Amino acid sequence: MSGSIDADLDRPIWAALTTKQAHLGYGDALARRYHLDVAPFAAVASETPAAYQALLQLLLPHEQAAVLRSDESIGPLDGLQITHAGVIHQMIARHRTAASVDDHDVIRLGDADGKDMLELAQKTKPGPFGKRTGEMGNYIGIREQGRLIAMAGERMRVDGYVEISAVCVDEDYRGRGLAGRLIKVLRREIEQRGDTPFLHVFSNNTSAIGLYERLGFELRRTFQLTRVGHADSRSAAVA
């Protein structure tokens, strides 16, 4: 893969919002964000005071956006509040898998499943998931006796890469390998389209990292996840 394409992974939110997912957000040449009911993520074109001031113009006084940043600090800025939320590992499956995939009871999730998807995400907390998150890509799941017990889907998309996200399993059904099965199905489909799957996970989520490593994902780089908002903000819109 070319270095220029691979470089999109160094700023995946910006790359997605300025290309394949521009229709899911808004902003200008300095800063862009997803619509809040899609995802709480935002990005700036460069780590400059002007870009962050442009980002603030996209946020209501009480709102905060989640931003992936490098280890570099831009220092204090007038009117800007930056809160550290954790270290993120970006992992990628560079080598195509030849492993068999068990998809016998895997179903496609769509608009009719929206309520169940949102409830499962709120219960299991796999990461930010809003009413329109399902519009970001393909979502699959497993139902048992009509109940949605597991799901996973595609989130950010850039040229050549698709992010796997919202991997979650109801606590009553864990230990059955459902998460791994869903990831394998999505990985196969992404690779069949000619793209490479990647994902993001908190550095302290060792159980998830172990699963992803067993499935063939490897650490590419780390980010600082920060919450950005107005300096007088007293509520966090990012969970």
N, C-alpha and C positions, 0 to 999 in steps of 0.2 A: 504494500500500500504506500502511496506517496506520502512524503513528510507533510505536505500541505493538508491532505485529508486527515492524516493522523493528528495533526495539530488542532483540529476541531474538538478533539476530546479534551484538550487543555482548557477549553471554555465551552463545554457542551450546551449550557443554557443559552448563551449568546448565539452559538451556531444554529441551534434548533429554532430560536425565535426570529432569526433573520433569514431562514431558508424554509425547511419543510413544515415548520409549525408556526409560521408567521401569522396565519389566520387564527391562531388560538391566543394571540396576545396583542399588545400594542406598545407604542413608544416611538422613539426617533433614532437618529444616528448615534446618539450618545448612550441611551439607556432603553431597555425594553423589559417588559414583564408579561407573564401569562395573566389571563383573566383569572380573578381570584377563585372562582368556582371550578377552574380547570386545575390550577396548581399554584402554590404560593411562591414560586421561584421567579427571580429577576436577575438581570445581568447588565453590566456596563461594558461599553466598547473598549475602555482602557481604565487603568487604575489612576484616575486623575480627579481632582476636586470638581472639575466641570461636569464630568460624567456622573459622579455621585449626586451632585446638585440636580442634574437632570432626572436621576432616578427618584429623588425625593418629590419631584413634581408629579410623579406618577402614583404617589401614595397619599391616601387620606391621612389626616393627622393621627388617627389611632392605629393605622396599619403598619405592619412590618413585613418585609419580604425576605425570603431566604436566598442568600447569595453564596456561590462557591468561589472562594478566593485562594490565591497562592499564599505562601508563607509570608509574603511581603506585607508590610504595614504602610498604610498611606498617612497615618497619623491623625490627630483630631481635626475635624472639619466643622465649621459653623453650622449649627442646625441639624447635624447628623448624629445619630446614635447607632453604634455598632456593638452588638453583643455576640460573644463567642458561643456557639451552640455545639461544637464538637469537631472531631477530626473525621473526615470521610475518606474511605478507601475506594478508589475507582479500580474495578477489576474487569478483565477482558478475556474472552475466549478466542484467542488468536488462531487456534488449530481446530479445524473442522472435526466434529465427532463422527465416528462410525458406529457408535453404540446404538443398540436397539432402543426403541421408544415404546413404552406402554401407554397407549392413548385410548384404550377401549371404552372408558367411561368419561372421557374428557369432553366437555361441551363448550360451545361458543357462547359468550356472554354479550348481550346487547342491551338496548334501551329497556326492554321488558324486565331485565335483571337488575336495573339500576338501584332500586331500593335495597335489595338483598346484598349487592356489592358494597354499598355504602355502609350498611349495618355490619357486615363482616369486617370491613376495614376499621370501623370505629371500635369494634370489639377487640380486634387483634393488634391494632396499631402498627401496621407494617411501614408507615410513613405517611406523608400528606396524601389525602385522597378526598376529592371533592365531588360535587354533583356531576361535573362534566369531565372528570379525569378520564373516564372511559372513552372520550373522544380522541385521546392522544394516540391510541393504537389498538391492536387486537388484544382482547381479554378472553381468557379461558378459565374454566372452573370445573369443579366436581360437586355434584349434588348427591345426597343420600336421603332417601325417603322425602324428596322434594326440598330438602334443606341445603342451602349452599354452604359447604363445609370447607372449601379451599378454592383459592383463585390466584392467578398471576397474570401479568399483562405487560404491554409495551408502553413506555413513557416517552422519554426524549428521543428524537430522531434527527440524525445529521447524515450527511452524505457518507454512505458506506457503513454506518453503524446504527444499531437500534438498542435502546436501553430496556432491560428487563426490570420490572418493578412490581410493587404491590403484591409480593409473594407472601401469602398468609394462609394459615390453616386454623380452623376452630380448635380451641384447646381440648375439646372432647375427642378430637380425631387425630391428634398428633401421635408421632411414633410409627406411622404407617407408610412413611416415605412419600406422602402426597406432594409436598413442596418440591422435592427433587424430580418427581415425575412431570409436574407442570413446567418446571424450568427446562427439562429436556425437550418437551414438546415445543415450547416457544423457541428454544435454541435451534431445533431442527428447521422450523418454519422460517426463522430469520435467515439461517444459512442457505436454505433453498432459494430465497429471494436474492441471494448474492451479497448479503450484508453480514456484518460481524456483531455478535451480541456483547454488550457490556452492562455493567450495573454499578450501583453505589451502595455502600454499607458503612455504618459507623464503625470506627476502628475498635471499639470496645465490645462489639457484638461478635464475640469469638465463635459462638456456635454457628451463626450464619456464615461467617468467613470460612469455617471449616467445611461446611456443606458446599459452598461455592468452589472451594479448592478441589474437593473430591469430584466435582462435576466438570473440572477442567478450566476454571477461571483462575487467572493469575493477577497479582497486583500490578497495576500500571503506574499509578501515582497517587498522591494524597492531596486533599484539599482541606482548607479551613471552612467549615460551614458557619456563616454568620447571619445574624438577623439585623437587617438595616431598616431604620425608621427615623422619624423625626425625633429630635432630642427631647421633646416634651412628651413623647409617647409613653403611656402608662399601661398599655395592654398589648399582648403579643398575639398576632394573627397567625403565627407559624407554630405548629406543634411538632 
